[in-house]
Amino acid sequence: MVGELIHGMMDSTGPGMVGVSLIFIYLAWIVTIGVYRVQQGKKEGHH
């Protein structure tokens, strides 16, 4: 899936490259926030 995105990005226009780059940034943001929330949950302990 990621390979297809990168291959498509190489063949696309300028706006297409920007769009795919923003998708990667968005996915990285989601993962980062997820890891942060898990770490915060571990600090709070179990209820």
Residue frames as a rotation matrix with the C-alpha (Angstrom) as fourth column:
MET 1
0.572 0.820 0.000 0.00
0.820 -0.572 0.000 0.00
0.000 0.000 -1.000 0.00
VAL 2
0.542 -0.447 -0.712 2.73
0.057 -0.826 0.561 2.46
-0.839 -0.345 -0.422 0.95
GLY 3
-0.529 -0.770 0.356 4.73
0.373 0.166 0.913 1.37
-0.762 0.616 0.199 -2.08
GLU 4
-0.089 0.596 0.798 1.79
0.993 -0.010 0.118 2.14
0.078 0.803 -0.591 -4.34
LEU 5
0.831 0.389 -0.397 1.44
0.460 -0.883 0.097 5.60
-0.313 -0.263 -0.913 -2.82
ILE 6
0.108 -0.883 -0.457 5.12
-0.041 -0.464 0.885 6.34
-0.993 -0.076 -0.086 -3.34
HIS 7
-0.620 -0.308 0.722 5.05
0.640 0.334 0.692 5.01
-0.454 0.891 -0.010 -6.91
GLY 8
0.304 0.826 0.475 1.93
0.945 -0.324 -0.043 7.04
0.119 0.462 -0.879 -7.66
MET 9
0.699 -0.104 -0.708 3.55
0.249 -0.892 0.377 10.11
-0.671 -0.439 -0.598 -6.11
MET 10
-0.367 -0.929 -0.042 6.52
0.204 -0.125 0.971 9.81
-0.908 0.347 0.236 -8.45
ASP 11
-0.664 0.158 0.731 4.21
0.748 0.169 0.642 9.74
-0.022 0.973 -0.231 -11.49
SER 12
0.326 0.935 -0.137 1.86
0.935 -0.341 -0.101 12.48
-0.142 -0.095 -0.985 -10.35
THR 13
0.275 -0.106 0.956 1.68
0.403 -0.890 -0.215 16.23
0.873 0.444 -0.202 -10.77
GLY 14
-0.686 -0.581 0.438 2.80
-0.058 -0.557 -0.829 18.83
0.725 -0.594 0.348 -8.24
PRO 15
-0.115 0.708 0.696 -0.52
-0.934 -0.315 0.166 18.97
0.337 -0.632 0.698 -6.40
GLY 16
0.729 0.351 -0.588 -0.59
-0.227 0.934 0.275 15.15
0.646 -0.067 0.761 -6.31
MET 17
-0.162 -0.880 -0.446 2.83
0.430 0.344 -0.835 15.05
0.888 -0.327 0.322 -4.69
VAL 18
-0.692 -0.016 0.721 1.70
-0.516 -0.688 -0.510 17.60
0.504 -0.725 0.468 -2.12
GLY 19
0.341 0.928 0.150 -1.42
-0.830 0.222 0.511 15.55
0.441 -0.298 0.846 -1.40
VAL 20
0.596 -0.179 -0.783 0.48
0.218 0.974 -0.057 12.31
0.773 -0.137 0.620 -0.87
SER 21
-0.555 -0.829 0.062 3.03
0.220 -0.218 -0.951 14.12
0.802 -0.514 0.304 1.32
LEU 22
-0.408 0.482 0.775 0.19
-0.817 -0.572 -0.074 15.50
0.408 -0.663 0.628 3.44
ILE 23
0.674 0.624 -0.396 -1.25
-0.414 0.763 0.497 11.98
0.612 -0.170 0.772 3.77
PHE 24
0.102 -0.725 -0.681 2.09
0.519 0.623 -0.585 10.74
0.849 -0.294 0.440 5.12
ILE 25
-0.770 -0.367 0.522 2.31
-0.174 -0.666 -0.725 13.68
0.614 -0.649 0.449 7.53
TYR 26
0.070 0.900 0.430 -1.26
-0.886 -0.142 0.441 13.03
0.458 -0.412 0.788 8.72
LEU 27
0.684 0.147 -0.715 -0.54
0.018 0.976 0.217 9.32
0.729 -0.161 0.665 9.30
ALA 28
-0.373 -0.885 -0.280 2.64
0.463 0.084 -0.883 10.19
0.804 -0.459 0.378 11.23
TRP 29
-0.598 0.232 0.767 0.62
-0.607 -0.756 -0.244 12.65
0.524 -0.612 0.593 13.34
ILE 30
0.517 0.854 -0.059 -1.99
-0.644 0.434 0.629 9.98
0.563 -0.287 0.775 14.14
VAL 31
0.420 -0.444 -0.792 0.70
0.447 0.860 -0.246 7.49
0.790 -0.251 0.560 15.21
THR 32
-0.646 -0.717 0.263 2.50
0.174 -0.474 -0.863 10.13
0.743 -0.512 0.431 17.30
ILE 33
-0.279 0.633 0.722 -0.69
-0.847 -0.516 0.125 11.15
0.452 -0.577 0.680 19.13
GLY 34
0.677 0.541 -0.498 -1.59
-0.306 0.823 0.478 7.48
0.669 -0.171 0.723 19.66
VAL 35
-0.018 -0.780 -0.626 1.78
0.586 0.499 -0.638 6.72
0.810 -0.378 0.449 21.24
TYR 36
-0.749 -0.244 0.616 1.50
-0.230 -0.776 -0.587 9.84
0.621 -0.582 0.525 23.41
ARG 37
0.144 0.906 0.398 -1.98
-0.850 -0.093 0.519 8.87
0.507 -0.413 0.756 24.62
VAL 38
0.627 0.023 -0.778 -0.85
0.164 0.973 0.161 5.34
0.761 -0.229 0.607 25.47
GLN 39
-0.444 -0.869 -0.218 2.08
0.491 -0.033 -0.871 6.70
0.750 -0.494 0.441 27.48
GLN 40
-0.587 0.314 0.747 -0.22
-0.620 -0.767 -0.166 9.08
0.520 -0.560 0.644 29.33
GLY 41
0.519 0.838 -0.168 -2.57
-0.577 0.489 0.654 6.21
0.630 -0.242 0.738 30.11
LYS 42
0.271 -0.508 -0.818 0.27
0.506 0.798 -0.328 4.17
0.819 -0.325 0.473 31.55
LYS 43
-0.754 -0.576 0.317 1.29
0.086 -0.565 -0.821 7.07
0.652 -0.591 0.475 33.83
GLU 44
-0.198 0.770 0.607 -2.24
-0.839 -0.453 0.301 7.45
0.507 -0.450 0.735 35.20
GLY 45
-0.925 -0.149 0.350 -2.46
-0.319 0.806 -0.499 3.79
-0.208 -0.573 -0.793 36.11
HIS 46
-0.669 0.714 -0.205 -5.54
0.384 0.569 0.727 1.61
0.636 0.408 -0.655 36.17
HIS 47
-0.503 0.594 0.628 -8.86
-0.735 -0.676 0.050 2.88
0.454 -0.437 0.776 37.49
